[in-house]
Amino acid sequence: MKENFDFLMPSVNFFGSGVIAKIGDRAKMVNMSKVLIVTDKFLEKMENGPVEQTLRSLDQAGVDYVIYNGVEPNPKVRNIQEAKQVYLDNDCDGIITIGGGSAHDAGKGTGIILTNGDDITKLAGIETLENALPPLIAVNTTAGTASELTRHCVITNEETHLKFVVVSWRNVPLVSFNDPKLMLGVPPALTAATGMDTFVQAIEPYVSTNRNDITDGQCLQAIKLVEESLREAVSNGENLEARTKMVEAEMLGGMAFNNADLGYVHAMAHQLGGQYDAPHGVCCAILLPIVERFNLVACPDRFADLAVAMGENIDGLSIRAAADKAIDAMQQLNDDVGIPRSIKDLGADPKDFELMAENALKDGNAFSNPRKATKQQIVELFQQAYDAK
């Protein structure tokens, strides 16, 4: 646990039904006069969806805009290069991202190469950015990666299939918007995948070597909220209360991992996403019980805490037995929301595991994992995730 730490999050965070109407005025307050909207084609075309509602507010505030709608899942280097050109061609002076983690990461990546050099692959790592990004506002539509709150920018090099992270306080958006009403139309499979990402992002910081008392409280509350609401949000996506609780969980988990960091689940999930273009939340969810069973011996008391947060009865159990119940509960939640058990379903191929393990250990999320692994142990974890039934 860290005794001395900084704590990063956006300076202003709007939360609740209908807050998206405030974005135009807020854009003016941060001196945006013409913004680049970074989003995807699906959200742009959605009738009265998050893009349309954002543009309506910008129009009312007199803020001009141009749209880049080419964001892909697991955003690629080409996406941010294209967006940068649109920004320059239209003399923009700010960026608004609309979507889930892919849109936010693409927007951050665009800002990075606008002010810190065109080759973002050379900036992978922690606090590598020397210059501020253009003003950035994030409108979130999933619960979710919490990228609208964090210093992490995750981009995939489509040439090498390597997914890498640029971690810097300069990436934290100035303002975030989380309006649960924007999430009512999210399909069940996407709700499950993004919701499990929220869950993982509350689990990993709680056992991270960089945790602190503030992030511990955020993690435990986020886990309780996910346990209360994710199954319902997947089963009944129009349930506004469930959506609201999932947004609360996502924000708490995002604040936690933004400051306490993550672990091998994310480090390994990035390799699956980069190599096979697989959905990030599903990658994380499949790996979670396998990696955390490996981690359990390093801090069984922390996993016993997690079991309680997940609603498990640990009365009369040893710490180790209680910790085991936490791992079982993680797998049960996966099963309940329809997450597959094997990375084989994501197209994984064991011939890639050696390289993926090597790159996972270099990933910025690996260094705060509670138990240190060798390359061969990471290979074995990938293999367990492949053989799982």
Backbone torsions as a table, in degrees:
resi	resn	phi	psi	omega
1	MET	NA	138.0	177.6
2	LYS	-82.5	134.3	175.6
3	GLU	-92.2	-31.1	177.5
4	ASN	-116.9	125.4	-175.5
5	PHE	-155.5	157.0	169.3
6	ASP	-96.2	166.2	-178.5
7	PHE	-138.7	115.0	-172.0
8	LEU	-112.2	137.9	170.1
9	MET	-166.8	163.6	177.6
10	PRO	-56.5	148.4	-177.7
11	SER	-69.9	-27.1	179.2
12	VAL	-134.2	130.4	-179.2
13	ASN	-133.2	114.8	178.6
14	PHE	-92.0	131.5	-177.9
15	PHE	-136.5	138.0	171.7
16	GLY	124.6	165.0	-177.1
17	SER	-62.4	124.8	175.5
18	GLY	90.9	-1.0	-175.8
19	VAL	-67.6	-17.4	-178.7
20	ILE	-59.4	-23.7	179.9
21	ALA	-64.0	-16.1	-176.9
22	LYS	-88.5	-4.9	-169.5
23	ILE	-67.8	-33.8	179.8
24	GLY	-61.9	-48.6	178.7
25	ASP	-62.5	-38.8	-179.9
26	ARG	-68.3	-36.8	176.6
27	ALA	-60.2	-41.7	177.2
28	LYS	-63.6	-38.3	-177.8
29	MET	-64.6	-27.6	177.6
30	VAL	-99.9	20.7	170.8
31	ASN	66.4	33.3	172.2
32	MET	-85.9	128.5	175.6
33	SER	-114.0	-30.9	173.2
34	LYS	-143.1	117.0	-171.9
35	VAL	-109.8	151.9	169.3
36	LEU	-92.9	118.9	173.6
37	ILE	-87.5	123.3	179.1
38	VAL	-109.9	115.6	-175.5
39	THR	-156.5	-165.9	177.0
40	ASP	-121.1	168.5	-175.0
41	LYS	-65.3	-36.6	-178.6
42	PHE	-62.0	-49.1	-178.9
43	LEU	-68.0	-33.8	179.8
44	GLU	-64.1	-36.7	-175.8
45	LYS	-85.8	-11.4	-175.4
46	MET	-66.6	124.9	-179.5
47	GLU	-66.3	126.3	-176.5
48	ASN	52.9	32.1	178.7
49	GLY	-85.2	-170.7	-175.3
50	PRO	-63.0	-34.0	178.2
51	VAL	-69.5	-48.3	-179.4
52	GLU	-59.9	-41.1	180.0
53	GLN	-68.2	-37.0	176.9
54	THR	-64.7	-46.2	-178.6
55	LEU	-64.0	-35.9	178.4
56	ARG	-61.1	-43.3	179.8
57	SER	-68.7	-39.1	177.7
58	LEU	-63.8	-41.5	178.0
59	ASP	-59.7	-44.0	-179.1
60	GLN	-64.3	-30.9	-179.2
61	ALA	-89.5	-5.4	-179.9
62	GLY	76.6	27.8	177.9
63	VAL	-99.7	123.6	-179.1
64	ASP	-80.1	163.7	-177.0
65	TYR	-159.2	161.3	170.4
66	VAL	-138.8	148.5	-172.3
67	ILE	-110.9	131.3	164.5
68	TYR	-108.2	117.3	-174.3
69	ASN	-113.8	23.2	-173.9
70	GLY	-96.4	14.7	-178.3
71	VAL	-64.0	132.7	176.7
72	GLU	-107.6	156.9	168.1
73	PRO	-57.5	144.4	-172.1
74	ASN	51.1	68.8	-170.2
75	PRO	-53.7	140.8	-173.2
76	LYS	-100.8	164.2	176.2
77	VAL	-56.6	-39.5	-178.4
78	ARG	-62.4	-32.8	179.4
79	ASN	-62.5	-45.8	-176.7
80	ILE	-73.8	-28.6	175.9
81	GLN	-69.4	-40.2	176.6
82	GLU	-63.9	-44.3	-179.0
83	ALA	-64.5	-38.6	177.9
84	LYS	-59.1	-42.5	-178.9
85	GLN	-65.0	-39.6	177.3
86	VAL	-62.9	-42.2	178.5
87	TYR	-58.5	-48.1	-177.4
88	LEU	-70.1	-42.2	-177.3
89	ASP	-62.9	-25.0	-175.2
90	ASN	-111.1	12.1	176.7
91	ASP	52.1	48.1	179.8
92	CYS	-75.8	159.3	178.3
93	ASP	-132.5	18.4	176.7
94	GLY	-174.0	166.9	-177.2
95	ILE	-130.1	133.3	170.6
96	ILE	-120.8	120.5	177.7
97	THR	-96.5	137.9	180.0
98	ILE	-131.6	114.0	-179.8
99	GLY	150.6	-156.5	174.2
100	GLY	-94.9	-152.6	-175.5
101	GLY	-58.3	-34.7	-178.0
102	SER	-63.5	-44.7	179.3
103	ALA	-65.3	-43.6	-178.4
104	HIS	-65.5	-42.5	178.7
105	ASP	-65.9	-39.1	178.3
106	ALA	-64.0	-40.9	178.6
107	GLY	-65.4	-42.8	176.7
108	LYS	-62.7	-44.2	179.5
109	GLY	-61.1	-38.9	176.6
110	THR	-61.6	-45.8	178.2
111	GLY	-62.0	-38.4	-179.9
112	ILE	-60.7	-48.1	-175.8
113	ILE	-79.4	-11.7	172.6
114	LEU	-72.8	-29.1	-172.5
115	THR	-124.7	-8.6	-174.6
116	ASN	-127.1	19.1	179.6
117	GLY	101.7	148.7	-168.2
118	ASP	-76.7	-20.6	-175.4
119	ASP	-98.8	94.2	-177.0
120	ILE	-69.1	-22.1	-179.2
121	THR	-63.3	-24.9	179.7
122	LYS	-80.8	-6.0	-176.4
123	LEU	-105.7	4.0	178.1
124	ALA	-58.9	137.9	-179.6
125	GLY	131.8	-163.5	-174.4
126	ILE	-110.9	125.9	178.7
127	GLU	51.5	56.7	177.5
128	THR	-98.7	-6.6	-173.7
129	LEU	-89.9	127.0	-179.1
130	GLU	-94.2	-22.4	-173.2
131	ASN	-121.7	147.8	178.4
132	ALA	-65.9	147.0	173.4
133	LEU	-77.8	162.6	169.1
134	PRO	-59.0	158.0	178.1
135	PRO	-52.0	134.4	-173.1
136	LEU	-131.3	127.5	172.7
137	ILE	-119.7	138.0	-177.0
138	ALA	-119.4	123.7	175.2
139	VAL	-104.8	115.4	-172.2
140	ASN	-95.2	140.0	-178.1
141	THR	-126.3	4.2	175.5
142	THR	-137.8	158.8	174.3
143	ALA	-124.3	103.9	-43.4
144	GLY	161.7	168.9	-176.2
145	THR	-74.7	-22.6	-174.7
146	ALA	67.1	19.7	179.1
147	SER	-64.0	-20.5	177.2
148	GLU	-66.9	-13.6	-177.4
149	LEU	-110.7	-14.0	-160.9
150	THR	-109.5	171.1	179.0
151	ARG	-91.4	4.7	-176.2
152	HIS	-92.8	135.7	172.2
153	CYS	-127.5	115.3	-175.0
154	VAL	-110.7	119.7	-176.1
155	ILE	-129.1	147.9	177.8
156	THR	-106.5	128.1	172.0
157	ASN	-81.7	106.8	-174.0
158	GLU	-69.1	-16.6	179.4
159	GLU	-81.3	-38.7	-178.0
160	THR	-101.5	-8.2	-175.3
161	HIS	61.5	27.2	178.7
162	LEU	-101.9	126.7	176.4
163	LYS	-96.7	124.1	-173.7
164	PHE	-129.2	164.5	-174.0
165	VAL	-123.5	132.9	169.1
166	VAL	-107.7	112.2	-175.5
167	VAL	-108.6	116.6	179.9
168	SER	-157.6	144.8	175.3
169	TRP	-61.6	-22.4	179.4
170	ARG	-69.7	-17.0	179.8
171	ASN	-81.9	-13.5	-176.2
172	VAL	-66.8	121.7	178.9
173	PRO	-57.4	153.1	175.7
174	LEU	-69.3	-37.9	-175.1
175	VAL	-140.9	139.5	172.8
176	SER	-121.3	150.1	176.0
177	PHE	-125.2	123.6	173.8
178	ASN	-125.3	100.2	-179.0
179	ASP	-111.1	105.8	-176.1
180	PRO	-56.7	-27.3	179.6
181	LYS	-63.7	-25.9	178.7
182	LEU	-70.6	-12.5	-174.0
183	MET	-103.9	-0.8	-175.7
184	LEU	-63.1	-27.6	-177.4
185	GLY	-94.0	6.5	-178.2
186	VAL	-69.7	128.3	-177.0
187	PRO	-63.7	157.5	-177.1
188	PRO	-56.3	-44.0	-177.3
189	ALA	-63.9	-40.7	178.7
190	LEU	-71.0	-36.8	175.6
191	THR	-59.9	-43.4	179.8
192	ALA	-65.1	-46.2	-176.7
193	ALA	-64.9	-47.9	-179.1
194	THR	-70.7	-34.8	177.9
195	GLY	-65.5	-37.6	176.8
196	MET	-70.4	-29.9	173.6
197	ASP	-63.1	-43.2	174.8
198	THR	-56.7	-44.9	-179.6
199	PHE	-60.4	-48.3	-180.0
200	VAL	-61.3	-37.8	-177.5
201	GLN	-75.8	-4.1	168.6
202	ALA	-99.9	-30.6	179.1
203	ILE	-71.5	-52.0	-172.3
204	GLU	-62.3	-43.3	178.6
205	PRO	-64.5	-27.8	-178.4
206	TYR	-67.6	-28.5	178.7
207	VAL	-107.2	6.3	-179.7
208	SER	-67.5	150.1	175.0
209	THR	-71.1	-13.4	-179.5
210	ASN	-102.9	14.4	-178.0
211	ARG	-66.9	162.7	173.4
212	ASN	-147.9	174.2	-174.2
213	ASP	-63.1	-33.6	179.3
214	ILE	-67.3	-48.5	-178.8
215	THR	-68.3	-30.7	177.1
216	ASP	-57.9	-46.8	179.9
217	GLY	-63.1	-39.7	178.6
218	GLN	-63.9	-42.9	-179.4
219	CYS	-61.6	-49.0	-175.9
220	LEU	-63.6	-40.8	177.8
221	GLN	-67.4	-39.2	178.3
222	ALA	-61.6	-41.7	-179.8
223	ILE	-63.4	-43.5	178.4
224	LYS	-61.0	-42.1	-179.9
225	LEU	-65.0	-40.9	177.7
226	VAL	-63.2	-45.7	179.2
227	GLU	-59.4	-36.3	-178.8
228	GLU	-74.7	-29.1	-163.0
229	SER	-126.6	-20.2	-173.4
230	LEU	-66.6	-45.3	-179.0
231	ARG	-57.9	-41.9	179.4
232	GLU	-68.5	-40.6	179.4
233	ALA	-63.0	-35.8	177.4
234	VAL	-71.2	-42.2	-176.0
235	SER	-76.2	-34.2	-176.3
236	ASN	-138.7	83.9	-174.0
237	GLY	-65.0	-13.3	179.2
238	GLU	-90.2	3.2	179.5
239	ASN	-78.3	103.2	-174.7
240	LEU	-66.1	-33.9	179.0
241	GLU	-64.2	-44.3	178.4
242	ALA	-64.1	-42.1	178.0
243	ARG	-61.9	-40.6	-178.7
244	THR	-64.7	-44.0	178.8
245	LYS	-63.8	-36.3	178.1
246	MET	-68.1	-35.9	175.4
247	VAL	-65.7	-41.8	176.8
248	GLU	-59.7	-43.6	178.8
249	ALA	-62.8	-43.2	-179.0
250	GLU	-61.5	-43.0	-179.4
251	MET	-66.5	-42.3	179.0
252	LEU	-64.0	-45.4	178.2
253	GLY	-63.6	-39.0	178.8
254	GLY	-63.5	-44.7	176.6
255	MET	-59.9	-39.7	-177.5
256	ALA	-65.7	-53.0	-175.3
257	PHE	-75.2	-21.2	174.9
258	ASN	-63.3	-22.0	-175.1
259	ASN	-118.6	-24.0	179.4
260	ALA	-108.5	-8.6	177.6
261	ASP	72.4	-176.8	-170.2
262	LEU	-119.8	-134.6	-176.4
263	GLY	-171.4	-155.6	-174.0
264	TYR	-67.8	-26.2	178.4
265	VAL	-57.9	-50.6	-180.0
266	HIS	-70.8	-38.5	179.4
267	ALA	-60.0	-40.2	179.6
268	MET	-78.6	-37.1	178.8
269	ALA	-61.8	-35.9	177.9
270	HIS	-61.1	-32.9	179.0
271	GLN	-71.4	-40.5	176.9
272	LEU	-63.6	-43.3	179.9
273	GLY	-64.9	-40.7	-179.9
274	GLY	-71.1	-41.5	-175.5
275	GLN	-74.7	-38.5	-171.9
276	TYR	-120.4	5.1	-178.5
277	ASP	54.1	39.9	-176.9
278	ALA	-86.3	152.7	-179.8
279	PRO	-60.8	128.8	-173.3
280	HIS	-59.8	-46.2	-177.2
281	GLY	-62.7	-38.1	178.5
282	VAL	-67.6	-41.9	176.6
283	CYS	-56.7	-48.9	-178.9
284	CYS	-62.1	-44.2	-175.5
285	ALA	-63.8	-44.7	-179.9
286	ILE	-62.0	-42.0	-176.3
287	LEU	-74.0	-25.3	-170.4
288	LEU	-52.2	-59.9	-176.2
289	PRO	-65.0	-29.5	-178.7
290	ILE	-72.2	-48.3	-179.4
291	VAL	-68.1	-40.6	-177.1
292	GLU	-71.8	-27.1	172.7
293	ARG	-65.6	-35.5	174.5
294	PHE	-64.9	-40.0	-176.6
295	ASN	-76.2	-20.4	-168.2
296	LEU	-52.6	-40.4	-175.6
297	VAL	-66.2	-19.5	-177.9
298	ALA	-77.4	-27.2	-177.3
299	CYS	-156.9	63.8	-176.0
300	PRO	-59.5	-30.9	179.4
301	ASP	-63.8	-35.4	178.4
302	ARG	-67.3	-38.8	178.6
303	PHE	-70.1	-30.4	173.6
304	ALA	-63.9	-39.8	174.4
305	ASP	-59.2	-42.8	-179.0
306	LEU	-63.6	-37.0	178.1
307	ALA	-59.6	-44.0	178.6
308	VAL	-63.3	-43.9	179.5
309	ALA	-61.2	-29.6	179.3
310	MET	-86.9	5.0	174.9
311	GLY	88.0	12.4	-179.5
312	GLU	-81.4	144.5	176.6
313	ASN	-88.3	114.7	-178.6
314	ILE	-112.0	14.5	-179.6
315	ASP	-57.1	129.0	176.2
316	GLY	80.8	-1.7	-178.1
317	LEU	-91.7	151.5	170.3
318	SER	-68.7	163.7	178.6
319	ILE	-58.8	-41.3	-178.9
320	ARG	-65.5	-43.4	179.2
321	ALA	-65.2	-38.3	176.9
322	ALA	-64.9	-39.8	178.6
323	ALA	-62.5	-39.7	178.1
324	ASP	-61.2	-34.3	179.1
325	LYS	-64.9	-31.1	177.1
326	ALA	-63.8	-42.8	-179.9
327	ILE	-64.6	-43.1	178.8
328	ASP	-61.7	-37.8	-179.4
329	ALA	-68.0	-33.9	176.2
330	MET	-62.1	-45.9	179.8
331	GLN	-65.9	-36.7	179.9
332	GLN	-63.6	-41.8	178.4
333	LEU	-63.2	-43.0	174.5
334	ASN	-52.8	-51.0	-177.0
335	ASP	-62.8	-40.8	-175.7
336	ASP	-65.5	-31.8	-177.5
337	VAL	-100.9	7.9	170.7
338	GLY	86.7	24.7	176.7
339	ILE	-80.2	132.5	176.8
340	PRO	-64.8	159.7	-176.6
341	ARG	-91.3	-20.5	-171.9
342	SER	-121.6	141.1	174.3
343	ILE	-71.4	-8.0	172.8
344	LYS	-59.1	-33.8	179.3
345	ASP	-68.6	-14.6	178.6
346	LEU	-96.0	1.7	-179.0
347	GLY	91.6	11.8	-177.8
348	ALA	-63.3	146.7	-179.7
349	ASP	-130.1	122.1	-177.1
350	PRO	-55.5	-22.9	179.3
351	LYS	-65.4	-18.7	-179.3
352	ASP	-90.9	-7.7	-169.1
353	PHE	-65.9	-34.3	-179.6
354	GLU	-61.2	-51.0	-179.5
355	LEU	-66.3	-40.3	180.0
356	MET	-63.7	-38.4	177.9
357	ALA	-65.8	-41.8	178.3
358	GLU	-60.3	-45.3	-179.5
359	ASN	-71.6	-32.4	178.3
360	ALA	-62.0	-39.0	-179.6
361	LEU	-71.0	-17.4	176.0
362	LYS	-91.6	-13.8	-177.3
363	ASP	-62.7	143.2	-177.8
364	GLY	-60.8	-20.8	-180.0
365	ASN	-82.0	-12.8	-173.3
366	ALA	-73.3	-26.6	-167.0
367	PHE	-74.3	-17.0	-179.6
368	SER	-103.1	8.5	177.7
369	ASN	-65.2	140.7	-173.8
370	PRO	-70.5	-22.9	177.7
371	ARG	-123.0	129.4	-178.2
372	LYS	-84.5	135.0	-176.6
373	ALA	-116.2	154.2	169.6
374	THR	-85.7	166.9	176.7
375	LYS	-57.9	-41.7	-178.2
376	GLN	-65.4	-34.9	177.6
377	GLN	-67.0	-36.5	176.3
378	ILE	-67.2	-39.9	174.8
379	VAL	-57.0	-44.5	-179.1
380	GLU	-64.5	-35.7	177.1
381	LEU	-66.3	-42.3	174.4
382	PHE	-59.0	-41.6	-178.5
383	GLN	-66.3	-40.0	175.9
384	GLN	-60.0	-41.0	179.4
385	ALA	-67.9	-28.2	177.6
386	TYR	-75.8	-40.1	-175.6
387	ASP	-83.3	-9.6	-174.4
388	ALA	-59.9	142.9	-179.1
389	LYS	-129.1	NA	NA
